[in-house]
Amino acid sequence: MRTDIFARLDREPEPPKIETPRMSRHRIALFGGTLAFYLAIVIAVLMSSWLVTLDWKVMLFRPYQQWPQIHAFLDYYVVLGQRGPTAVMVACWLGWRSWRQHTLRPLLTLGASLLLLNVTVGAVKYGLGRLGPHYATQIGSAELFDGGDIFPSGHTANAVVTWGILAYLAATPRARRYLSAMSAVVSLGVGLTTVYLGTHWLSDVVLGWAAGLLILLGLPWCEPLITRAENWIFAAREQLSTRSRLVPARPVTAGDPRPVPAGQTAVGEAAAQAPAREPVVTGGHPAAVVPAAGSRPRAHTAPPPHQSHGVRSERTPVTPAGSRRPPHADRTPRGGTTQARPVAGG
């Protein structure tokens, strides 16, 4: 009977050694070129150059009227650039990878990229305030600073970042090449779909491609912060697990000794170590016992009984009227003429 297969299945997978991308000279050169292209697009739109004229020509061409047969399909395809559904799908995949590789880096990298996307793209959107093609008011105008929020295209930038992060986190060079090609095709198709539907200008899509690529190229600068966040999360998890392993205090039930407060522990120990004093008998009566130094006197201390008196438990109990005890022959019932017997020691 072979048991090595089951032992192999029960063994936890070892985390693969994934090389973290670094800011090499090639990556820095690509980042600088993409940033220059990004700024050139913004300046061209601000100056209402030939790029704005091209935007109007494409919009007046109305692609959704030229090819209406693909309109229904593209309505669903454009969801691949919508932030909510794509983030959930990619997060599920990266969460499974995090569990398999015993690391939080995939999820933290996705979170960092989406945070950078919201900050950078959102700031330019609301800063320039460009209106979309459906809300344009003047032909040939750039439609800037009118309260819009479509420049750059959020769908396009989100498609570049969300699907490009899979290529960025790929474990092998071959997988990175395939995933890079897949993300490029998806983001290109999402951008052109927004132009077809008339929700974005062509320059919006071009700037969205550049914005998403800038975030992917600049992610290696965030790797030290991602590593710190991962270490902090694991350290906090260890602290919580350590606290949960502590045994909780058992509740005090009836008959169990009650816990002594911390302030009384030292006093109790001093009283236990002090020698006990013997009562001094003077004139047949024991004197009051002087407590030892540092001991706590009792709250209710009754004076000692007389030496000649018996203990209360040793005295003959007085039977009340109507008692169920049987009568004694040597005792006279109450109300008789015989004198009552005096109590001993009276």
Sequence and secondary structure as in RCSB ss.txt:
>XXXX:A:sequence
MRTDIFARLDREPEPPKIETPRMSRHRIALFGGTLAFYLAIVIAVLMSSWLVTLDWKVMLFRPYQQWPQIHAFLD
YYVVLGQRGPTAVMVACWLGWRSWRQHTLRPLLTLGASLLLLNVTVGAVKYGLGRLGPHYATQIGSAELFDGGDI
FPSGHTANAVVTWGILAYLAATPRARRYLSAMSAVVSLGVGLTTVYLGTHWLSDVVLGWAAGLLILLGLPWCEPL
ITRAENWIFAAREQLSTRSRLVPARPVTAGDPRPVPAGQTAVGEAAAQAPAREPVVTGGHPAAVVPAAGSRPRAH
TAPPPHQSHGVRSERTPVTPAGSRRPPHADRTPRGGTTQARPVAGG
>XXXX:A:secstr
   HHHHHHHS             HHHHHHHHHHHHHHHHHHHHHHTT HHHHHHHHHHHH HHHH GGGHHHHH
HHGGGG HHHHHHHHHHHHHHHHHHHT SHHHHHHHHHHHHHHHHHHHHHHHH    GGG  STT    SSS   
SS HHHHHHHHHHHHHHHT SSHHHHHHHHHHHHHHHHHHHHHHHHHTSS HHHHHHHHHHHHHHHHHGGGGHHH
HHHHHHHHHHHHHHHHHHHHS       TTS     HHHHHHHHHHHHS      EETTEE      TT    SS
      TTS  GGGS     TT  S   TTS  TT SS     TT 
